């Protein structure tokens, strides 16, 4: 059984928070097979296969249909989320930004699959075992980075800016930052520290992209936990032991968009609801309506 999150906890790509990166990659593999016009991640399936969780491999490869395990809404969200961040990075680098930092990079393969401008340096920040695994797995696949890929193998709870600088990061140059699918897995105060650190390390003209979730109304978190428990029961019935409700931090927190705006970032945002509509995907319904107001935000530092 997955344990509740606590300070100093650890994981790999087959357990706890690490497994969510593998589950997200499985969703990208399913989405890629279904709709390459919106998402084309050729490394998602082989990376999931390399992690070695049988059920996730079967889902990623199409051997097992998504069914109730990976609901269509999550496949559609994988499509629009991947497209949002792909476009963010390419817009930033085509505008002349030469440094990219992907925080909690997990099984993200953008350093290998996007058509980066020739001068781009992509820094990936994640725990050492995760970085080492992905680097080795992609090398064994014969994949080569399409940018100058550099790694900062460090836990975000440690002094990751020092490790990033040691890899060559220059805070005097504008940077494009992503914190994709990350903030909900941080305690509220750690989220603030992360956003403060990004701001401190950013030269004027830097860009950032992340999600900004409204604080829940009374009773909504209990409903969310109950739904996650039901989903986890279905996964466990198929021999994948997870408890997704235990992986997140709950309670009031600063919403990312206004927090960043207060620190000099000029942001634009679009809701999941509008992203789905813009890309001609099915609208949310039922329990999924609550996620519709989550914003995908991106913007520029003006300081």
C-alpha positions in Angstrom: 0.0 0.0 0.0 1.2 3.5 -0.9 2.1 5.5 2.2 1.0 9.0 3.0 3.4 11.7 1.8 5.9 13.0 4.4 9.1 15.1 4.5 12.1 13.2 3.1 10.0 10.4 1.5 11.6 8.8 -1.6 10.4 6.8 -4.6 11.3 5.4 -8.0 9.4 5.4 -11.3 7.4 2.3 -10.3 6.2 3.6 -6.9 4.6 6.5 -5.1 5.0 9.9 -6.8 7.4 8.4 -9.3 4.7 6.1 -10.6 2.6 9.1 -11.5 5.3 10.1 -14.0 5.1 6.6 -15.5 1.3 6.7 -15.6 1.4 10.1 -17.3 3.8 8.7 -19.9 1.4 5.8 -20.4 -1.4 8.3 -21.0 0.8 10.1 -23.5 1.5 6.8 -25.3 -2.2 6.1 -25.6 -2.9 9.7 -26.7 -0.1 9.5 -29.3 -1.5 6.4 -30.8 -5.0 8.0 -31.0 -4.2 11.5 -32.3 -0.8 12.3 -33.6 -2.1 15.7 -34.8 -2.2 16.9 -31.2 0.6 14.9 -29.6 3.5 12.9 -31.0 5.6 11.4 -28.2 7.4 8.4 -29.7 9.4 7.8 -26.6 6.4 7.5 -24.2 5.7 3.8 -24.9 9.3 2.6 -24.8 10.1 4.5 -21.6 7.0 3.0 -19.9 8.1 -0.4 -21.1 11.6 0.2 -19.7 10.2 1.0 -16.2 8.7 -2.5 -16.2 5.3 -2.2 -14.6 3.4 -4.9 -16.5 -0.1 -3.2 -16.5 1.3 0.2 -17.5 3.3 -1.4 -20.3 0.2 -3.2 -21.6 -1.7 0.0 -21.6 1.0 2.1 -23.2 1.5 -0.5 -26.0 -2.3 -0.9 -26.7 -2.2 -4.6 -25.6 -4.8 -3.7 -22.9 -7.5 -1.1 -23.9 -7.7 1.9 -21.5 -11.3 1.1 -20.5 -12.1 2.4 -17.0 -8.4 2.4 -16.0 -7.5 5.4 -18.0 -10.7 7.4 -18.6 -11.0 9.3 -21.9 -10.9 12.6 -20.1 -7.3 11.8 -18.8 -6.2 10.8 -22.3 -7.7 14.1 -23.7 -6.0 16.1 -20.9 -2.7 14.4 -21.8 -3.2 15.6 -25.4 -3.8 19.3 -24.5 -1.3 19.5 -21.7 1.5 18.1 -23.8 0.6 20.4 -26.7 0.4 23.4 -24.3 3.9 22.9 -22.9 5.4 21.9 -26.3 4.1 25.2 -27.8 5.3 27.2 -24.8 8.9 25.9 -25.1 9.0 26.3 -28.9 7.5 29.8 -28.7 10.1 30.8 -26.1 13.1 29.4 -27.8 12.1 30.7 -31.3 11.8 34.1 -29.6 15.5 33.9 -28.7 15.5 32.3 -25.2 18.4 29.9 -25.1 18.0 28.3 -21.7 15.2 25.9 -20.8 14.7 24.3 -17.4 12.3 21.4 -17.0 11.6 20.9 -13.3 10.7 17.4 -12.0 11.3 16.1 -15.6 10.4 12.5 -14.9 9.8 10.7 -18.2 9.5 14.0 -20.2 11.3 13.4 -23.6 11.1 17.0 -25.0 14.9 17.2 -25.0 14.8 14.3 -27.5 11.7 15.0 -29.6 11.2 18.7 -30.0 12.8 20.7 -32.9 14.8 23.0 -30.8 16.7 26.0 -32.3 20.4 25.0 -32.6 21.6 27.0 -29.7 19.2 25.7 -27.1 20.4 24.3 -23.8 17.8 22.1 -22.0 18.3 21.4 -18.3 16.4 18.6 -16.7 16.0 18.6 -12.9 14.9 15.5 -11.1 16.1 12.9 -8.5 19.3 11.2 -9.4 17.8 7.7 -9.9 15.1 9.1 -12.3 17.6 11.1 -14.3 20.0 8.1 -14.5 17.2 5.7 -15.5 15.8 7.9 -18.3 19.3 8.8 -19.7 20.2 5.1 -19.8 16.9 3.9 -21.3 16.9 6.5 -24.1 20.6 5.7 -24.9 19.7 2.0 -25.2 16.9 3.0 -27.6 19.5 4.8 -29.7 17.8 8.2 -29.1 19.9 11.3 -29.3 19.0 14.7 -27.8 17.8 17.4 -30.2 19.3 20.1 -28.0 22.3 20.5 -25.7 20.7 18.4 -22.9 22.2 18.8 -19.4 21.0 17.2 -16.2 20.8 18.5 -12.7 20.3 15.3 -10.7 19.0 16.6 -7.4 15.8 16.4 -5.3 13.8 19.6 -5.5 13.8 19.6 -1.7 17.6 20.0 -1.6 19.8 22.8 -3.0 18.8 22.3 -6.6 19.8 25.8 -7.7 23.5 25.0 -6.8 23.3 21.7 -8.8 21.7 23.6 -11.7 24.4 26.2 -11.7 27.1 23.5 -11.6 25.6 22.0 -14.8 26.1 25.4 -16.5 22.9 27.3 -15.8 23.4 31.1 -16.0 20.8 33.2 -14.1 21.9 36.3 -16.0 20.3 34.9 -19.2 16.6 34.7 -19.8 15.2 31.2 -19.1 12.0 29.3 -20.1 10.8 27.3 -17.0 8.2 24.6 -16.7 6.7 23.1 -13.6 4.3 20.7 -15.3 2.0 18.5 -13.1 4.2 19.3 -10.1 2.7 21.8 -7.7 0.0 19.6 -6.3 2.6 17.1 -5.1 4.3 19.8 -3.1 3.3 21.1 0.4 1.8 24.6 0.1 4.9 26.2 1.6 7.2 24.2 -0.7 5.2 25.4 -3.7 5.8 29.0 -2.6 9.5 28.4 -2.2 9.8 26.9 -5.6 8.0 29.8 -7.3 10.1 32.2 -5.3 13.3 30.4 -6.4 12.3 30.4 -10.1 11.7 34.1 -9.8 15.0 34.8 -8.1 16.9 32.8 -10.7 15.2 34.5 -13.7 16.6 37.4 -15.7 14.1 39.9 -17.1 12.4 38.4 -20.2 12.4 34.9 -18.7 9.2 32.8 -19.3 7.4 30.3 -17.1 4.6 27.8 -17.6 2.7 25.8 -14.9 -0.8 25.0 -13.7 -2.8 27.2 -11.3 -5.6 25.4 -9.5 -8.3 27.3 -7.6 -8.6 26.5 -3.9 -11.4 24.0 -3.3 -14.8 24.8 -2.1 -15.9 23.2 1.2 -16.3 19.4 0.7 -14.6 19.3 -2.7 -11.3 17.8 -1.4 -13.3 15.0 0.3 -15.0 14.3 -3.1 -11.7 14.4 -4.9 -10.2 11.9 -2.4 -13.2 9.6 -2.8 -12.9 9.6 -6.5 -9.1 8.9 -6.4 -9.8 6.1 -4.0 -12.3 4.6 -6.5 -9.8 4.9 -9.4 -7.0 3.3 -7.2 -9.3 0.4 -6.4 -9.7 -0.3 -10.1 -5.9 -0.2 -10.6 -5.4 -2.5 -7.6 -7.9 -5.0 -9.1 -5.6 -5.1 -12.1 -2.5 -5.8 -10.0 -1.1 -2.3 -9.8 -0.9 -1.2 -6.2 -1.4 2.5 -5.9 -3.4 5.0 -3.8 -3.4 8.2 -5.7 -5.3 10.1 -3.0 -2.3 9.7 -0.7 0.2 11.2 -3.1 -1.0 14.8 -3.0 -0.9 17.5 -0.4 -4.2 19.0 0.5 -5.4 22.2 2.2 -5.4 25.9 1.4 -2.5 27.1 -0.7 -1.6 30.2 -2.7 -2.9 30.0 -6.2 0.1 29.9 -8.5 -1.1 32.5 -11.1 -1.8 35.4 -8.7 1.3 34.5 -6.6 3.5 34.7 -9.7 1.8 37.9 -10.8 2.6 39.5 -7.5 6.3 38.8 -8.2 6.5 40.5 -11.5 5.3 37.8 -14.0 2.8 38.9 -16.7 0.7 35.9 -17.3 -1.9 34.5 -19.7 -4.1 31.6 -18.7 -6.5 29.1 -20.3 -8.7 26.7 -18.5 -8.8 22.9 -19.1 -12.4 23.4 -20.3 -11.3 25.9 -22.9 -8.3 23.9 -24.0 -10.5 20.9 -24.7 -12.9 23.0 -26.7 -10.2 24.7 -28.6 -8.8 21.4 -29.7 -12.3 19.9 -30.6 -12.2 17.4 -27.8 -15.2 16.2 -25.7 -16.4 18.6 -23.0 -16.1 17.7 -19.3 -19.1 16.2 -17.5 -20.1 14.8 -14.2 -17.3 14.7 -11.6 -14.8 16.0 -14.1 -16.4 19.4 -14.2 -14.5 20.4 -11.1 -11.2 20.2 -13.0 -12.5 22.6 -15.7 -11.4 25.7 -13.9 -7.7 24.7 -13.5 -5.6 27.2 -15.5 -2.6 26.4 -17.6 -0.6 29.6 -17.3 2.4 31.0 -19.1 4.0 34.4 -19.1 7.1 36.7 -19.0 9.0 38.2 -16.2 8.9 42.0 -16.3 11.2 43.3 -13.6 
